[in-house]
Amino acid sequence: MIEWPPEVEVAVPSYQRAELFRDRTMAVLARLEVPPEKVRVFVADDDERDRYERALESAHLAEIVVGEVGLDRARACIRSFYDRGQLVLSMDDDVKRIVRRIDEKKVVDLTGEEFATLVDSGFKIAAQKGLRFWGIYPVANPYFMRAGWTTDLRYIGGGLFGFVNDGDERVVPRTVVKEDIER
């Protein structure tokens, strides 16, 4: 049994992809032994909630939260849902795997313990550097992946990132398309 960082919640915005969410991101989270009570999926409306409840009837998660349509509004809903100071790991609804580099030609899936350590380290390193936001290299291309952490200005893809919910509206993207570029 892994030790998940107790202060970290997982938020997944999703729209019209209940089965995809169940078969990909939920399956990955289950394999990585993320405690189900830490996972919430944010959907657009009551009809979507009903669809997700049917598709996820055997899945374990804390809650299906009704938010709004549109990724930008869903992400804003996530920020308003959690208390100020909450550590949130945001993931896309179609994550197939989370990997680490072995060498310039090979990656392997993270174990649950490695994933919990990655998440815990991301938040701790960000806090040490006075940062509120961190992410991982967004592509499973071992040739370009490197070990270690950077704290300079970098692109952080929307597929998986952590943030401290600080209530600062300046960090909420205002674009609908490619909101991860703005972030």
Disulfide bonds with the S-S distance in Angstrom:
none
